[in-house]
Amino acid sequence: MSDFFSIFINATLVQNALVVSFLGLCSFIGVTITIHKAFSMSMAVIFVTFMAQQVTFFLNIPLAFINIEFLRLLVFIMVVASFVQTVEIVMKKFLPMLHRAFGVYLPLITTNCLVLYVCLVQISKEYSYTQATAFGLGIGFGYLLMMLIMAGLRERFELSNLPKITQGMPVVLLIACLLSLIMQGTSGIGG
């Protein structure tokens, strides 16, 4: 059980794919205008990441058994795309205003390299099922943490009297750089 928490903390903080590996920056910069949007997008990404991780973990077994591992990437992309379409259909039906607010960023989860990263890393590191689950959840919650921090700071800076040269995208990129430096500083945590 300590292995589960070690991998979870490592994936959430130390190897946070969003600000350490810079995966998923499109939604990180585009959706973090408000905390509500950032939280909603993070929940969608956590769902897609977790479900894709679960399915691809078990799909890899027959792919390796039949010796058609060269199709792994194609199969994994199809799994991710199907879960994104499911989220989009459900959100369009039950949360139409939020669906419109996300615009192009919701379908972009399909091309979010963060989701595919989870699917491929769990295979390359030969994780067991519980380790892979901890890794997938850790990456998802790390994404949520960074999205909420970024959205909170952006909302705060919108109300601040910043110099004109730093308003807008410059302050967003500065926050992203500082978050990356902070997460790099956690490299001794989690083993």
C-alpha distance (Angstrom), angle and dihedral (degrees) to the residues before:
residue distance angle dihedral
M1 . . .
S2 3.81 . .
D3 3.82 87.3 .
F4 3.83 88.6 58.5
F5 3.82 92.5 53.3
S6 3.79 92.9 42.2
I7 3.80 92.0 54.7
F8 3.83 91.3 42.2
I9 3.84 93.6 52.2
N10 3.79 91.2 42.9
A11 3.82 92.2 51.9
T12 3.81 93.0 43.3
L13 3.79 100.5 46.5
V14 3.78 116.2 4.1
Q15 3.80 99.8 41.5
N16 3.80 96.8 25.0
A17 3.79 100.0 170.3
L18 3.80 93.6 -151.7
V19 3.81 100.1 58.0
V20 3.81 102.7 16.1
S21 3.81 100.6 43.4
F22 3.84 94.3 20.4
L23 3.81 94.6 -129.9
G24 3.81 117.4 154.2
L25 3.79 97.5 20.5
C26 3.81 94.3 145.3
S27 3.79 94.1 72.0
F28 3.82 91.4 32.4
I29 3.79 91.0 64.0
G30 3.81 99.7 27.8
V31 3.81 103.6 45.8
T32 3.81 103.0 34.9
I33 3.79 93.5 87.8
T34 3.82 91.3 108.8
I35 3.79 132.5 18.1
H36 3.81 90.9 -124.6
K37 3.81 93.0 56.9
A38 3.81 92.2 43.1
F39 3.80 92.2 50.6
S40 3.80 93.4 46.8
M41 3.80 92.9 48.3
S42 3.80 90.2 47.0
M43 3.80 91.4 53.2
A44 3.80 89.8 51.4
V45 3.81 91.4 48.8
I46 3.83 92.1 46.7
F47 3.80 90.4 51.3
V48 3.80 94.1 47.4
T49 3.81 92.7 43.4
F50 3.79 93.9 48.5
M51 3.79 95.4 45.3
A52 3.81 93.3 44.1
Q53 3.81 90.2 48.4
Q54 3.79 91.5 51.1
V55 3.79 95.5 47.5
T56 3.80 96.5 42.2
F57 3.80 91.3 48.9
F58 3.79 89.9 61.2
L59 3.83 95.3 36.0
N60 3.78 90.6 57.9
I61 3.83 90.9 64.3
P62 3.83 96.4 65.8
L63 3.82 91.3 37.6
A64 3.81 89.7 57.0
F65 3.81 92.9 41.1
I66 3.81 94.0 52.6
N67 3.81 89.0 41.7
I68 3.81 95.4 -123.8
E69 3.78 96.7 123.8
F70 3.81 89.5 138.1
L71 3.83 86.6 77.1
R72 3.81 92.0 55.3
L73 3.80 96.1 100.1
L74 3.80 93.7 47.7
V75 3.82 92.4 48.2
F76 3.80 92.4 46.9
I77 3.82 92.1 50.7
M78 3.81 90.2 50.8
V79 3.82 90.4 51.3
V80 3.81 92.2 49.9
A81 3.82 92.2 46.4
S82 3.81 92.2 50.5
F83 3.81 92.4 52.5
V84 3.80 91.7 47.0
Q85 3.79 90.3 51.3
T86 3.80 89.5 50.4
V87 3.81 91.3 51.7
E88 3.80 91.1 46.8
I89 3.82 93.6 50.0
V90 3.81 92.8 47.6
M91 3.80 92.3 45.9
K92 3.81 92.4 47.4
K93 3.81 90.1 51.7
F94 3.80 101.1 42.1
L95 3.85 104.8 21.2
P96 3.82 105.4 31.5
M97 3.81 95.9 158.4
L98 3.79 92.2 52.5
H99 3.80 89.8 45.0
R100 3.81 90.2 55.1
A101 3.81 91.4 44.7
F102 3.81 91.6 56.3
G103 3.77 91.8 51.1
V104 3.79 111.3 167.9
Y105 3.82 94.6 -5.0
L106 3.81 95.4 76.8
P107 3.83 96.0 59.3
L108 3.80 87.6 42.6
I109 3.81 88.6 71.9
T110 3.80 83.6 80.2
T111 3.78 90.2 63.9
N112 3.80 93.1 36.6
C113 3.76 102.4 125.5
L114 3.81 88.8 -154.4
V115 3.81 91.6 73.3
L116 3.78 94.2 46.8
Y117 3.81 89.1 44.7
V118 3.81 90.4 61.1
C119 3.80 92.0 49.4
L120 3.79 94.4 49.2
V121 3.81 98.8 40.4
Q122 3.80 93.8 52.4
I123 3.81 88.0 57.4
S124 3.80 96.8 43.1
K125 3.82 93.1 49.2
E126 3.82 90.2 46.0
Y127 3.80 93.1 -130.5
S128 3.78 121.2 -174.5
Y129 3.80 117.0 -121.4
T130 3.82 94.6 -92.1
Q131 3.79 92.3 44.2
A132 3.81 91.1 49.6
T133 3.80 90.7 48.5
A134 3.81 91.0 50.1
F135 3.79 90.2 49.0
G136 3.81 93.6 48.9
L137 3.80 93.4 47.4
G138 3.80 91.4 44.3
I139 3.80 92.5 53.5
G140 3.82 89.9 47.4
F141 3.80 94.8 49.4
G142 3.80 90.9 44.0
Y143 3.79 87.5 55.6
L144 3.82 89.9 49.7
L145 3.81 92.1 49.0
M146 3.80 94.3 51.0
M147 3.81 93.3 43.2
L148 3.82 91.8 52.7
I149 3.80 93.1 46.0
M150 3.80 91.7 48.9
A151 3.82 93.2 46.0
G152 3.80 92.4 47.5
L153 3.79 92.4 50.2
R154 3.79 92.5 45.2
E155 3.80 91.4 51.6
R156 3.80 89.5 48.4
F157 3.80 93.3 49.1
E158 3.81 91.2 48.9
L159 3.81 87.3 64.2
S160 3.80 93.9 43.5
N161 3.76 127.0 90.1
L162 3.80 99.2 -118.2
P163 3.78 123.8 173.8
K164 3.78 110.1 -89.3
I165 3.81 93.2 -115.9
T166 3.84 92.1 60.2
Q167 3.79 98.6 44.4
G168 3.80 118.4 113.2
M169 3.79 120.4 -1.2
P170 3.84 98.3 7.0
V171 3.80 92.0 63.2
V172 3.83 90.5 44.8
L173 3.79 91.6 54.3
L174 3.80 90.7 44.7
I175 3.81 90.3 53.5
A176 3.81 90.3 48.5
C177 3.80 90.9 51.9
L178 3.79 92.6 48.5
L179 3.81 92.1 48.0
S180 3.79 88.6 51.0
L181 3.80 91.3 52.0
I182 3.80 91.5 47.9
M183 3.81 92.4 50.9
Q184 3.80 90.6 47.2
G185 3.81 85.8 57.4
T186 3.81 90.8 61.0
S187 3.80 92.2 64.1
G188 3.82 93.4 116.8
I189 3.81 94.2 57.2
G190 3.80 123.4 93.9
G191 3.78 100.6 18.4
